[in-house]
Amino acid sequence: MIYIKLEDLKNLKVPKVMIKKILPPKKAVSTVDTSGDGKADSIKISFLNLLMPFTIPSQEDLGDIDVDEIDPSEYGTILLNGEKIDISKGAANTELIKKSLQVHHKGESFTFYDAIGGKMGGRTIAMGDEIIIVFKLEDTLLEKLTEGKHTIGIESEKFPNIEFGFELTDKNMNQPFNP
């Protein structure tokens, strides 16, 4: 098992070409309909593990986490097309993401609370495995995801900043979601 210190993780630089392999611009992000009403209500992000196999830590390794006491904005900023998404403690998007987030891996689904609670603990993500994350956002943000090119960025002092581009077309907009 390979362990990386947090201080070393902050200095890790991931080449843009690798990001494009892990998150292909025309395939990685979709707007999806999870309710079946014909209207996109969520974002689906598909990652491909091309770096190395890794094992999800167990709850014992994570320690007791009170998710409702965490302020995600203390860990970083999420940007959609350069605009900051409010992810502060208690913000509408933060609550919506916590309630709706699903992680899919090899035919199994996990909620945000499952993941934090350790239900994914011990699970190995092999080279080549796809991880799908689906979550809801406020309608005002979803409406900005129109046909064309977009970017999502994550900025933090605790881990490497990342930005990836994606393109929405009729092939990946308002698609029915089938896990």
MDTraj code that builds the backbone (N, CA, C; nanometers):
import mdtraj as md
import numpy as np

residues = "MET ILE TYR ILE LYS LEU GLU ASP LEU LYS ASN LEU LYS VAL PRO LYS VAL MET ILE LYS LYS ILE LEU PRO PRO LYS LYS ALA VAL SER THR VAL ASP THR SER GLY ASP GLY LYS ALA ASP SER ILE LYS ILE SER PHE LEU ASN LEU LEU MET PRO PHE THR ILE PRO SER GLN GLU ASP LEU GLY ASP ILE ASP VAL ASP GLU ILE ASP PRO SER GLU TYR GLY THR ILE LEU LEU ASN GLY GLU LYS ILE ASP ILE SER LYS GLY ALA ALA ASN THR GLU LEU ILE LYS LYS SER LEU GLN VAL HIS HIS LYS GLY GLU SER PHE THR PHE TYR ASP ALA ILE GLY GLY LYS MET GLY GLY ARG THR ILE ALA MET GLY ASP GLU ILE ILE ILE VAL PHE LYS LEU GLU ASP THR LEU LEU GLU LYS LEU THR GLU GLY LYS HIS THR ILE GLY ILE GLU SER GLU LYS PHE PRO ASN ILE GLU PHE GLY PHE GLU LEU THR ASP LYS ASN MET ASN GLN PRO PHE ASN PRO".split()
xyz = np.array([
    [0.0847, -0.1180, 0.0000],
    [0.0000, 0.0000, 0.0000],
    [0.0887, 0.1236, 0.0000],
    [0.0538, 0.2198, -0.0815],
    [0.1296, 0.3442, -0.0899],
    [0.0558, 0.4506, -0.0099],
    [0.1307, 0.5180, 0.0783],
    [0.0733, 0.6266, 0.1562],
    [0.1416, 0.7567, 0.1170],
    [0.0629, 0.8623, 0.1037],
    [0.1157, 0.9932, 0.0689],
    [0.0819, 1.0885, 0.1826],
    [0.1822, 1.1643, 0.2278],
    [0.1590, 1.2636, 0.3315],
    [0.0818, 1.3809, 0.2725],
    [-0.0034, 1.4428, 0.3532],
    [-0.0832, 1.5562, 0.3076],
    [0.0053, 1.6678, 0.2535],
    [0.1194, 1.6917, 0.3185],
    [0.2095, 1.7981, 0.2717],
    [0.2592, 1.7684, 0.1306],
    [0.2869, 1.6400, 0.1022],
    [0.3335, 1.6008, -0.0314],
    [0.2212, 1.6091, -0.1334],
    [0.0997, 1.5787, -0.0915],
    [-0.0150, 1.5827, -0.1819],
    [-0.0393, 1.7233, -0.2341],
    [-0.0177, 1.8251, -0.1490],
    [-0.0390, 1.9644, -0.1905],
    [0.0535, 2.0031, -0.3050],
    [0.1706, 1.9420, -0.3123],
    [0.2691, 1.9766, -0.4142],
    [0.2600, 1.8898, -0.5395],
    [0.1714, 1.7923, -0.5382],
    [0.1560, 1.7028, -0.6519],
    [0.0978, 1.7778, -0.7710],
    [0.1610, 1.7656, -0.8844],
    [0.1120, 1.8283, -1.0072],
    [0.0663, 1.7181, -1.1025],
    [-0.0585, 1.7245, -1.1454],
    [-0.1112, 1.6269, -1.2388],
    [-0.1114, 1.6914, -1.3768],
    [-0.0383, 1.6331, -1.4726],
    [-0.0347, 1.6913, -1.6068],
    [-0.1740, 1.6990, -1.6694],
    [-0.1994, 1.8069, -1.7442],
    [-0.3307, 1.8261, -1.8074],
    [-0.3668, 1.7098, -1.8985],
    [-0.2673, 1.6512, -1.9655],
    [-0.2960, 1.5389, -2.0543],
    [-0.3519, 1.4206, -1.9740],
    [-0.3033, 1.4007, -1.8509],
    [-0.3537, 1.2927, -1.7660],
    [-0.4965, 1.3227, -1.7212],
    [-0.5234, 1.4478, -1.6886],
    [-0.6588, 1.4866, -1.6486],
    [-0.7565, 1.4585, -1.7626],
    [-0.7153, 1.4856, -1.8861],
    [-0.8027, 1.4607, -2.0014],
    [-0.8264, 1.3117, -2.0232],
    [-0.7328, 1.2276, -1.9820],
    [-0.7517, 1.0820, -1.9917],
    [-0.8461, 1.0329, -1.8814],
    [-0.8283, 1.0886, -1.7610],
    [-0.9107, 1.0489, -1.6472],
    [-1.0533, 1.1032, -1.6630],
    [-1.0644, 1.2254, -1.7151],
    [-1.1932, 1.2932, -1.7337],
    [-1.2036, 1.3390, -1.8801],
    [-1.2351, 1.2471, -1.9734],
    [-1.2433, 1.2862, -2.1143],
    [-1.3448, 1.3990, -2.1354],
    [-1.3025, 1.5100, -2.2002],
    [-1.3870, 1.6295, -2.2110],
    [-1.5275, 1.6072, -2.2680],
    [-1.5443, 1.5145, -2.3593],
    [-1.6764, 1.4947, -2.4201],
    [-1.7550, 1.3802, -2.3574],
    [-1.6971, 1.3142, -2.2557],
    [-1.7640, 1.1994, -2.1944],
    [-1.7770, 1.2068, -2.0427],
    [-1.6914, 1.2836, -1.9773],
    [-1.6822, 1.2777, -1.8314],
    [-1.8012, 1.3398, -1.7593],
    [-1.8572, 1.4475, -1.8131],
    [-1.9642, 1.5191, -1.7430],
    [-2.0911, 1.5166, -1.8266],
    [-2.2009, 1.4890, -1.7595],
    [-2.3332, 1.4900, -1.8230],
    [-2.4325, 1.5558, -1.7290],
    [-2.5371, 1.6116, -1.7853],
    [-2.6515, 1.6495, -1.7026],
    [-2.7514, 1.5355, -1.7178],
    [-2.8058, 1.4909, -1.6057],
    [-2.8918, 1.3730, -1.6083],
    [-3.0234, 1.3965, -1.5348],
    [-3.1214, 1.3189, -1.5743],
    [-3.2538, 1.3192, -1.5129],
    [-3.2615, 1.1970, -1.4224],
    [-3.2603, 1.2179, -1.2914],
    [-3.2667, 1.1056, -1.1969],
    [-3.4091, 1.0774, -1.1504],
    [-3.5019, 1.1709, -1.1770],
    [-3.6385, 1.1544, -1.1271],
    [-3.7340, 1.0965, -1.2315],
    [-3.6920, 1.0961, -1.3584],
    [-3.7777, 1.0419, -1.4637],
    [-3.8804, 1.1394, -1.5164],
    [-3.8672, 1.2693, -1.4805],
    [-3.9659, 1.3670, -1.5264],
    [-3.9264, 1.4344, -1.6581],
    [-3.8130, 1.3910, -1.7174],
    [-3.7695, 1.4462, -1.8447],
    [-3.6864, 1.5729, -1.8346],
    [-3.6552, 1.6159, -1.7126],
    [-3.5782, 1.7383, -1.6918],
    [-3.4493, 1.7057, -1.6151],
    [-3.3367, 1.7576, -1.6641],
    [-3.2096, 1.7346, -1.5950],
    [-3.2161, 1.7937, -1.4544],
    [-3.1806, 1.7134, -1.3557],
    [-3.1813, 1.7603, -1.2170],
    [-3.0489, 1.7333, -1.1457],
    [-2.9549, 1.6702, -1.2159],
    [-2.8286, 1.6312, -1.1527],
    [-2.7135, 1.6385, -1.2517],
    [-2.5942, 1.6320, -1.1951],
    [-2.4714, 1.6245, -1.2733],
    [-2.4117, 1.4868, -1.2495],
    [-2.3634, 1.4271, -1.3565],
    [-2.2945, 1.2981, -1.3486],
    [-2.1507, 1.3204, -1.3934],
    [-2.0553, 1.2797, -1.3088],
    [-1.9139, 1.2889, -1.3435],
    [-1.8563, 1.1481, -1.3388],
    [-1.7968, 1.1065, -1.4497],
    [-1.7363, 0.9736, -1.4605],
    [-1.5848, 0.9867, -1.4626],
    [-1.5189, 0.9200, -1.3691],
    [-1.3738, 0.9203, -1.3585],
    [-1.3222, 0.7829, -1.4005],
    [-1.2077, 0.7802, -1.4621],
    [-1.1431, 0.6549, -1.4955],
    [-1.0115, 0.6492, -1.4180],
    [-0.9928, 0.5445, -1.3375],
    [-0.8699, 0.5332, -1.2583],
    [-0.7559, 0.4857, -1.3476],
    [-0.6707, 0.5784, -1.3844],
    [-0.5545, 0.5459, -1.4672],
    [-0.4233, 0.5605, -1.3911],
    [-0.4298, 0.5992, -1.2646],
    [-0.3071, 0.6262, -1.1895],
    [-0.2491, 0.5009, -1.1259],
    [-0.3225, 0.4413, -1.0334],
    [-0.2776, 0.3207, -0.9650],
    [-0.3940, 0.2642, -0.8851],
    [-0.3918, 0.1336, -0.8583],
    [-0.4975, 0.0780, -0.7730],
    [-0.4876, 0.1395, -0.6333],
    [-0.6022, 0.1612, -0.5707],
    [-0.6015, 0.2113, -0.4338],
    [-0.7196, 0.1535, -0.3582],
    [-0.7073, 0.1540, -0.2273],
    [-0.8117, 0.1003, -0.1412],
    [-0.8738, 0.2144, -0.0627],
    [-1.0061, 0.2155, -0.0566],
    [-1.0791, 0.3175, 0.0199],
    [-1.0553, 0.2913, 0.1691],
    [-1.0207, 0.3964, 0.2457],
    [-0.9965, 0.3760, 0.3892],
    [-1.1238, 0.3337, 0.4627],
    [-1.1050, 0.2568, 0.5673],
    [-1.2189, 0.2186, 0.6512],
    [-1.2547, 0.3343, 0.7428],
    [-1.3697, 0.3250, 0.8068],
    [-1.4122, 0.4312, 0.8977],
    [-1.3121, 0.4470, 1.0119],
    [-1.2523, 0.3359, 1.0539],
    [-1.1540, 0.3433, 1.1621],
    [-1.0371, 0.4323, 1.1207],
    [-0.9988, 0.4256, 0.9924],
    [-0.8885, 0.5076, 0.9431],
    [-0.9286, 0.6546, 0.9324],
    [-1.0545, 0.6783, 0.9026],
    [-1.1029, 0.8156, 0.8885],
    [-1.1315, 0.8803, 1.0230],
    [-1.1711, 0.7993, 1.1202],
    [-1.2105, 0.8521, 1.2499],
    [-1.3568, 0.8927, 1.2476],
    [-1.4095, 0.9370, 1.3603],
    [-1.5479, 0.9811, 1.3682],
    [-1.5603, 1.1181, 1.3026],
    [-1.6506, 1.1270, 1.2081],
    [-1.6712, 1.2522, 1.1356],
    [-1.8168, 1.2931, 1.1525],
    [-1.8386, 1.4137, 1.2019],
    [-1.9741, 1.4677, 1.2085],
    [-1.9911, 1.5574, 1.0864],
    [-2.0509, 1.5002, 0.9831],
    [-2.0634, 1.5676, 0.8538],
    [-2.1350, 1.7016, 0.8675],
    [-2.2302, 1.7097, 0.9579],
    [-2.3068, 1.8333, 0.9713],
    [-2.2262, 1.9453, 1.0360],
    [-2.1123, 1.9123, 1.0956],
    [-2.0270, 2.0143, 1.1565],
    [-1.9143, 2.0615, 1.0640],
    [-1.8985, 1.9940, 0.9520],
    [-1.7915, 2.0300, 0.8577],
    [-1.8364, 2.1473, 0.7714],
    [-1.7464, 2.2422, 0.7509],
    [-1.7697, 2.3521, 0.6568],
    [-1.6810, 2.3259, 0.5353],
    [-1.7371, 2.2713, 0.4267],
    [-1.6553, 2.2371, 0.3095],
    [-1.5764, 2.3557, 0.2537],
    [-1.6269, 2.4767, 0.2711],
    [-1.5574, 2.5936, 0.2167],
    [-1.4233, 2.6175, 0.2863],
    [-1.4029, 2.5574, 0.4044],
    [-1.2740, 2.5684, 0.4724],
    [-1.1673, 2.4829, 0.4040],
    [-1.2108, 2.3889, 0.3202],
    [-1.1179, 2.2984, 0.2531],
    [-1.0896, 2.3396, 0.1098],
    [-1.1755, 2.4220, 0.0534],
    [-1.1515, 2.4638, -0.0836],
    [-1.2700, 2.5345, -0.1444],
    [-1.2535, 2.5673, -0.2715],
    [-1.3543, 2.6389, -0.3484],
    [-1.3836, 2.5593, -0.4747],
    [-1.5094, 2.5500, -0.5111],
    [-1.5483, 2.4873, -0.6373],
    [-1.5955, 2.5968, -0.7304],
    [-1.5442, 2.5926, -0.8527],
    [-1.5786, 2.6927, -0.9532],
    [-1.6431, 2.6251, -1.0733],
    [-1.7515, 2.6833, -1.1211],
    [-1.8149, 2.6385, -1.2448],
    [-1.8020, 2.7537, -1.3428],
    [-1.7299, 2.7304, -1.4509],
    [-1.7039, 2.8347, -1.5506],
    [-1.6458, 2.9605, -1.4854],
    [-1.5610, 2.9404, -1.3849],
    [-1.4945, 3.0516, -1.3177],
    [-1.5755, 3.1163, -1.2071],
    [-1.7017, 3.0779, -1.1913],
    [-1.7871, 3.1342, -1.0858],
    [-1.7881, 3.0422, -0.9641],
    [-1.7703, 3.1014, -0.8481],
    [-1.7662, 3.0266, -0.7230],
    [-1.9042, 2.9689, -0.6907],
    [-1.9065, 2.8407, -0.6545],
    [-2.0290, 2.7754, -0.6069],
    [-2.0244, 2.7806, -0.4551],
    [-2.1309, 2.8277, -0.3943],
    [-2.1357, 2.8378, -0.2480],
    [-2.1464, 2.6979, -0.1878],
    [-2.0376, 2.6544, -0.1239],
    [-2.0371, 2.5248, -0.0562],
    [-2.0108, 2.5423, 0.0936],
    [-2.0430, 2.6604, 0.1447],
    [-2.0229, 2.6836, 0.2880],
    [-2.1232, 2.6006, 0.3688],
    [-2.0913, 2.5816, 0.4940],
    [-2.1770, 2.5029, 0.5840],
    [-2.3189, 2.5586, 0.5815],
    [-2.4156, 2.4706, 0.5561],
    [-2.5559, 2.5092, 0.5563],
    [-2.6056, 2.5698, 0.4259],
    [-2.5179, 2.5944, 0.3275],
    [-2.5614, 2.6511, 0.1994],
    [-2.6508, 2.5506, 0.1270],
    [-2.7424, 2.6010, 0.0466],
    [-2.8378, 2.5151, -0.0243],
    [-2.7677, 2.4084, -0.1079],
    [-2.6634, 2.4471, -0.1816],
    [-2.5927, 2.3479, -0.2638],
    [-2.5247, 2.2418, -0.1789],
    [-2.4676, 2.2814, -0.0662],
    [-2.3999, 2.1857, 0.0207],
    [-2.4997, 2.0828, 0.0723],
    [-2.6136, 2.1286, 0.1188],
    [-2.7165, 2.0370, 0.1703],
    [-2.7713, 1.9477, 0.0590],
    [-2.7921, 2.0046, -0.0588],
    [-2.8436, 1.9285, -0.1730],
    [-2.7443, 1.8195, -0.2142],
    [-2.6168, 1.8543, -0.2183],
    [-2.5143, 1.7561, -0.2546],
    [-2.5091, 1.6446, -0.1508],
    [-2.5079, 1.6799, -0.0219],
    [-2.5016, 1.5777, 0.0831],
    [-2.6205, 1.4821, 0.0740],
    [-2.7390, 1.5353, 0.0479],
    [-2.8593, 1.4517, 0.0422],
    [-2.8657, 1.3660, -0.0840],
    [-2.8102, 1.4153, -0.1952],
    [-2.8311, 1.3476, -0.3230],
    [-2.7096, 1.2716, -0.3757],
    [-2.5915, 1.2970, -0.3226],
    [-2.4708, 1.2378, -0.3797],
    [-2.4749, 1.0861, -0.3782],
    [-2.4412, 1.0287, -0.4932],
    [-2.4301, 0.8844, -0.5079],
    [-2.2957, 0.8549, -0.5732],
    [-2.2274, 0.7524, -0.5225],
    [-2.1043, 0.7045, -0.5830],
    [-2.1334, 0.5644, -0.6353],
    [-2.1018, 0.5412, -0.7622],
    [-2.1273, 0.4109, -0.8242],
    [-1.9936, 0.3492, -0.8648],
    [-1.9768, 0.2222, -0.8269],
    [-1.8552, 0.1495, -0.8633],
    [-1.8905, 0.0023, -0.8798],
    [-1.8623, -0.0502, -0.9956],
    [-1.8838, -0.1925, -1.0254],
    [-2.0234, -0.2405, -0.9863],
    [-2.1249, -0.1648, -1.0251],
    [-2.2626, -0.2061, -1.0040],
    [-2.3184, -0.1806, -0.8648],
    [-2.2403, -0.1255, -0.7750],
    [-2.2895, -0.0936, -0.6414],
    [-2.2976, 0.0569, -0.6236],
    [-2.3989, 0.1011, -0.5482],
    [-2.4207, 0.2439, -0.5233],
    [-2.4029, 0.2744, -0.3750],
    [-2.3452, 0.3922, -0.3499],
    [-2.3224, 0.4378, -0.2130],
    [-2.3656, 0.5830, -0.2032],
    [-2.4308, 0.6179, -0.0932],
    [-2.4670, 0.7570, -0.0694],
    [-2.3475, 0.8289, -0.0077],
    [-2.3590, 0.9592, 0.0045],
    [-2.2572, 1.0398, 0.0722],
    [-2.2369, 0.9873, 0.2139],
    [-2.3465, 0.9597, 0.2832],
    [-2.3378, 0.9134, 0.4218],
    [-2.2788, 0.7721, 0.4302],
    [-2.3060, 0.6871, 0.3281],
    [-2.2419, 0.5560, 0.3227],
    [-2.0907, 0.5713, 0.3139],
    [-2.0474, 0.6598, 0.2229],
    [-1.9039, 0.6786, 0.2007],
    [-1.8353, 0.7310, 0.3266],
    [-1.8922, 0.8344, 0.3873],
    [-1.8338, 0.8913, 0.5087],
    [-1.8437, 0.7922, 0.6244],
    [-1.9490, 0.7123, 0.6259],
    [-1.9706, 0.6157, 0.7337],
    [-1.8869, 0.4896, 0.7219],
    [-1.8061, 0.4796, 0.6160],
    [-1.7155, 0.3663, 0.6042],
    [-1.7672, 0.2482, 0.5245],
    [-1.8877, 0.2581, 0.4639],
    [-1.9421, 0.1436, 0.3899],
    [-1.8609, 0.1094, 0.2649],
    [-1.7794, 0.2045, 0.2187],
    [-1.6922, 0.1751, 0.1049],
    [-1.5539, 0.1293, 0.1526],
    [-1.5327, 0.1313, 0.2834],
    [-1.4026, 0.0963, 0.3405],
    [-1.3551, -0.0406, 0.2971],
    [-1.2295, -0.0477, 0.2548],
    [-1.1712, -0.1735, 0.2113],
    [-1.1925, -0.2033, 0.0639],
    [-1.2771, -0.1251, -0.0020],
    [-1.3060, -0.1454, -0.1440],
    [-1.1841, -0.1025, -0.2262],
    [-1.1429, -0.1869, -0.3200],
    [-1.0293, -0.1553, -0.4061],
    [-1.0784, -0.0979, -0.5381],
    [-1.0203, 0.0140, -0.5761],
    [-1.0470, 0.0746, -0.7056],
    [-0.9278, 0.0371, -0.7937],
    [-0.9485, -0.0560, -0.8838],
    [-0.8405, -0.1088, -0.9668],
    [-0.8087, -0.0143, -1.0825],
    [-0.6929, -0.0338, -1.1424],
    [-0.6579, 0.0405, -1.2639],
    [-0.7652, 0.0116, -1.3689],
    [-0.8123, 0.1162, -1.4339],
    [-0.9134, 0.1003, -1.5376],
    [-1.0561, 0.1041, -1.4874],
    [-1.0764, 0.1005, -1.3554],
    [-1.2124, 0.1063, -1.3011],
    [-1.2735, 0.2436, -1.3234],
    [-1.4032, 0.2443, -1.3477],
    [-1.4771, 0.3693, -1.3608],
    [-1.5502, 0.3960, -1.2300],
    [-1.5438, 0.5209, -1.1874],
    [-1.6174, 0.5659, -1.0693],
    [-1.7128, 0.6739, -1.1185],
    [-1.8400, 0.6585, -1.0885],
    [-1.9403, 0.7557, -1.1316],
    [-1.9954, 0.8255, -1.0083],
    [-1.9961, 0.9574, -1.0135],
    [-2.0517, 1.0374, -0.9046],
    [-2.1677, 1.1180, -0.9622],
    [-2.2815, 1.1128, -0.8945],
    [-2.4015, 1.1856, -0.9368],
    [-2.4490, 1.2685, -0.8195],
    [-2.4821, 1.3954, -0.8464],
    [-2.5342, 1.4814, -0.7398],
    [-2.6200, 1.5922, -0.7989],
    [-2.7102, 1.6414, -0.7166],
    [-2.7985, 1.7507, -0.7562],
    [-2.7337, 1.8845, -0.7225],
    [-2.7701, 1.9866, -0.7990],
    [-2.7330, 2.1251, -0.7711],
    [-2.8583, 2.2102, -0.7861],
    [-2.8515, 2.3311, -0.7338],
    [-2.9648, 2.4224, -0.7494],
    [-2.9923, 2.4455, -0.8986],
    [-3.1177, 2.4675, -0.9315],
    [-3.1583, 2.4905, -1.0709],
    [-3.0813, 2.6052, -1.1352],
    [-3.0506, 2.7098, -1.0577],
    [-2.9793, 2.8247, -1.1153],
    [-2.8414, 2.7840, -1.1683],
    [-2.7779, 2.6871, -1.1053],
    [-2.6492, 2.6376, -1.1545],
    [-2.6675, 2.5418, -1.2717],
    [-2.7658, 2.4548, -1.2621],
    [-2.7911, 2.3615, -1.3720],
    [-2.8267, 2.4355, -1.5013],
    [-2.8976, 2.5472, -1.4887],
    [-2.9360, 2.6252, -1.6070],
    [-2.8144, 2.6831, -1.6790],
    [-2.7031, 2.6985, -1.6089],
    [-2.5805, 2.7505, -1.6707],
    [-2.5088, 2.6437, -1.7528],
    [-2.5477, 2.5191, -1.7341],
    [-2.4856, 2.4097, -1.8075],
    [-2.5588, 2.3890, -1.9402],
    [-2.5338, 2.4810, -2.0307],
    [-2.5949, 2.4780, -2.1632],
    [-2.5017, 2.4051, -2.2599],
    [-2.5482, 2.3844, -2.3811],
    [-2.4655, 2.3199, -2.4815],
    [-2.3391, 2.4034, -2.5046],
    [-2.2247, 2.3357, -2.5092],
    [-2.0985, 2.4045, -2.5311],
    [-1.9931, 2.3635, -2.4299],
    [-1.8833, 2.4399, -2.4267],
    [-1.7691, 2.4086, -2.3408],
    [-1.7822, 2.4765, -2.2051],
    [-1.7366, 2.4040, -2.1027],
    [-1.7434, 2.4510, -1.9652],
    [-1.6187, 2.4064, -1.8900],
    [-1.6002, 2.4594, -1.7685],
    [-1.4916, 2.4150, -1.6815],
    [-1.5431, 2.3979, -1.5388],
    [-1.4829, 2.3034, -1.4699],
    [-1.5026, 2.2868, -1.3261],
    [-1.3642, 2.2959, -1.2637],
    [-1.3520, 2.3761, -1.1605],
    [-1.2252, 2.3901, -1.0914],
    [-1.2414, 2.3678, -0.9432],
    [-1.1379, 2.3144, -0.8832],
    [-1.1340, 2.2982, -0.7384],
    [-1.0042, 2.3622, -0.6920],
    [-1.0160, 2.4621, -0.6060],
    [-0.8992, 2.5323, -0.5544],
    [-0.8916, 2.5100, -0.4044],
    [-0.7709, 2.4792, -0.3582],
    [-0.7521, 2.4517, -0.2158],
    [-0.6061, 2.4742, -0.1774],
    [-0.5862, 2.5052, -0.0511],
    [-0.4506, 2.5110, 0.0025],
    [-0.4123, 2.3760, 0.0626],
    [-0.5069, 2.2829, 0.0704],
    [-0.4830, 2.1553, 0.1354],
    [-0.4459, 2.0435, 0.0383],
    [-0.4818, 2.0568, -0.0886],
    [-0.4482, 1.9578, -0.1908],
    [-0.4331, 2.0296, -0.3240],
    [-0.3807, 1.9611, -0.4254],
    [-0.3534, 2.0301, -0.5522],
    [-0.4795, 2.0877, -0.6160],
    [-0.4657, 2.2064, -0.6722],
    [-0.5764, 2.2653, -0.7470],
    [-0.5924, 2.1874, -0.8769],
    [-0.7161, 2.1785, -0.9209],
    [-0.7425, 2.1064, -1.0447],
    [-0.8513, 2.1803, -1.1211],
    [-0.8378, 2.1827, -1.2497],
    [-0.9426, 2.2369, -1.3359],
    [-0.9521, 2.1445, -1.4561],
    [-1.0740, 2.1115, -1.4931],
    [-1.0895, 2.0305, -1.6130],
    [-1.2026, 2.0866, -1.6980],
    [-1.1821, 2.0758, -1.8258],
    [-1.2810, 2.1224, -1.9211],
    [-1.3696, 2.0081, -1.9654],
    [-1.4909, 2.0425, -2.0019],
    [-1.5828, 1.9423, -2.0556],
    [-1.6756, 2.0110, -2.1539],
    [-1.7354, 1.9299, -2.2385],
    [-1.8260, 1.9833, -2.3394],
    [-1.9598, 1.9124, -2.3306],
    [-2.0661, 1.9915, -2.3299],
    [-2.2008, 1.9354, -2.3281],
    [-2.2596, 1.9443, -2.4693],
    [-2.3163, 1.8330, -2.5130],
    [-2.3827, 1.8259, -2.6436],
    [-2.5159, 1.7548, -2.6232],
    [-2.5901, 1.7376, -2.7295],
    [-2.7179, 1.6665, -2.7162],
    [-2.6977, 1.5207, -2.6731],
    [-2.5759, 1.4696, -2.6859],
    [-2.5475, 1.3315, -2.6462],
    [-2.5236, 1.3153, -2.4958],
    [-2.4956, 1.4250, -2.4248],
    [-2.4700, 1.4123, -2.2808],
    [-2.5450, 1.5160, -2.1977],
    [-2.6493, 1.5734, -2.2554],
    [-2.7342, 1.6675, -2.1805],
    [-2.8712, 1.6046, -2.1573],
    [-2.9227, 1.6248, -2.0375],
    [-3.0572, 1.5787, -2.0016],
    [-3.0785, 1.4329, -2.0378],
    [-2.9831, 1.3500, -2.0005],
    [-2.9915, 1.2069, -2.0277],
    [-3.0580, 1.1352, -1.9109],
    [-3.1391, 1.0338, -1.9392],
    [-3.1933, 0.9568, -1.8273],
    [-3.0783, 0.8857, -1.7551],
    [-3.0855, 0.8822, -1.6245],
    [-2.9775, 0.8190, -1.5496],
    [-3.0171, 0.6786, -1.5092],
    [-2.9361, 0.5842, -1.5520],
    [-2.9529, 0.4439, -1.5146],
    [-2.8218, 0.3975, -1.4555],
    [-2.8167, 0.3781, -1.3236],
    [-2.6896, 0.3381, -1.2621],
    [-2.6461, 0.2056, -1.3113],
])
top = md.Topology()
chain = top.add_chain()
for i, resn in enumerate(residues, 1):
    res = top.add_residue(resn, chain, resSeq=i)
    for name in ("N", "CA", "C"):
        top.add_atom(name, md.element.get_by_symbol(name[0]), res)
traj = md.Trajectory(xyz[None], top)
